[in-house]
Amino acid sequence: MIDKIDKYLKRFTSNIEYGTRSRYYTLPTGIVRVSDHVGRNSTAVISIIICFYFSNTVMNIEITGNSKVEDGVILSVLEECGLKKGTFL
């Protein structure tokens, strides 16, 4: 079967180089394939962790639209409730 494919390919192409890569996925080729993607996979995991952290952490508390109660009073009440800058939700 491979001989027929070789003859067919040789008839329509001029330079054929194949066989340099393993056709079978053995342990060494599997390790090489995994090691090629380590950087991409670790970057994806780190990005997901960073997004999760920053989406669930209070970075800044800004009080707007209040004219009757002082900002310090509101911030102290929020701290009593457990909400302050840097708190993980």
VOROSE-949546 format. One record per residue (C-alpha): residue in one letter; y, z, x; residue number from 1. Coordinates in nm, 2 decimals. Layout:
N
a, Y, Z, X, NUM
...
//
This chain:
89
m, 0.00, 0.00, 0.00, 1
i, 0.24, 0.09, 0.28, 2
d, 0.16, -0.23, 0.46, 3
k, 0.26, -0.43, 0.16, 4
i, 0.59, -0.25, 0.14, 5
d, 0.65, -0.31, 0.51, 6
k, 0.59, -0.68, 0.47, 7
y, 0.81, -0.70, 0.17, 8
l, 1.09, -0.51, 0.34, 9
k, 1.06, -0.71, 0.66, 10
r, 1.09, -1.03, 0.46, 11
f, 1.43, -0.93, 0.31, 12
t, 1.59, -0.71, 0.58, 13
s, 1.64, -0.76, 0.95, 14
n, 1.66, -0.41, 1.10, 15
i, 1.44, -0.15, 0.94, 16
e, 1.43, 0.20, 1.08, 17
y, 1.24, 0.45, 0.88, 18
g, 0.99, 0.71, 0.96, 19
t, 1.23, 0.91, 1.16, 20
r, 1.26, 1.16, 0.88, 21
s, 0.97, 1.35, 0.75, 22
r, 0.84, 1.23, 0.42, 23
y, 0.69, 1.57, 0.34, 24
y, 0.88, 1.89, 0.28, 25
t, 0.72, 2.12, 0.53, 26
l, 0.84, 2.46, 0.63, 27
p, 1.05, 2.35, 0.93, 28
t, 1.22, 2.07, 0.73, 29
g, 1.28, 2.32, 0.45, 30
i, 1.44, 2.56, 0.68, 31
v, 1.67, 2.29, 0.81, 32
r, 1.76, 2.18, 0.46, 33
v, 1.85, 2.54, 0.37, 34
s, 2.04, 2.61, 0.68, 35
d, 2.26, 2.30, 0.61, 36
h, 2.37, 2.46, 0.29, 37
v, 2.43, 2.82, 0.40, 38
g, 2.80, 2.78, 0.44, 39
r, 2.85, 2.62, 0.11, 40
n, 2.63, 2.88, -0.07, 41
s, 2.80, 3.17, 0.10, 42
t, 3.14, 3.03, 0.02, 43
a, 3.05, 3.00, -0.35, 44
v, 2.92, 3.36, -0.36, 45
i, 3.22, 3.50, -0.19, 46
s, 3.45, 3.31, -0.42, 47
i, 3.27, 3.44, -0.73, 48
i, 3.30, 3.80, -0.59, 49
i, 3.67, 3.76, -0.52, 50
c, 3.74, 3.62, -0.87, 51
f, 3.54, 3.90, -1.03, 52
y, 3.73, 4.17, -0.83, 53
f, 4.08, 4.03, -0.89, 54
s, 4.02, 3.96, -1.26, 55
n, 3.90, 4.32, -1.32, 56
t, 4.16, 4.51, -1.11, 57
v, 4.51, 4.62, -1.22, 58
m, 4.74, 4.46, -0.96, 59
n, 5.08, 4.53, -1.11, 60
i, 5.22, 4.72, -1.41, 61
e, 5.54, 4.58, -1.54, 62
i, 5.72, 4.73, -1.84, 63
t, 5.95, 4.50, -2.03, 64
g, 6.13, 4.52, -2.37, 65
n, 6.17, 4.89, -2.37, 66
s, 6.51, 5.05, -2.41, 67
k, 6.44, 5.39, -2.57, 68
v, 6.18, 5.55, -2.33, 69
e, 6.22, 5.56, -1.96, 70
d, 5.97, 5.36, -1.74, 71
g, 5.86, 5.66, -1.55, 72
v, 5.75, 5.84, -1.87, 73
i, 5.54, 5.54, -1.97, 74
l, 5.39, 5.51, -1.63, 75
s, 5.30, 5.88, -1.62, 76
v, 5.13, 5.85, -1.96, 77
l, 4.93, 5.55, -1.84, 78
e, 4.82, 5.74, -1.53, 79
e, 4.70, 6.03, -1.75, 80
c, 4.49, 5.77, -1.94, 81
g, 4.35, 5.65, -1.61, 82
l, 4.54, 5.33, -1.58, 83
k, 4.74, 5.28, -1.26, 84
k, 4.79, 5.02, -0.99, 85
g, 4.46, 4.94, -0.81, 86
t, 4.23, 5.07, -1.09, 87
f, 3.91, 4.88, -1.15, 88
l, 3.87, 4.81, -1.52, 89
//
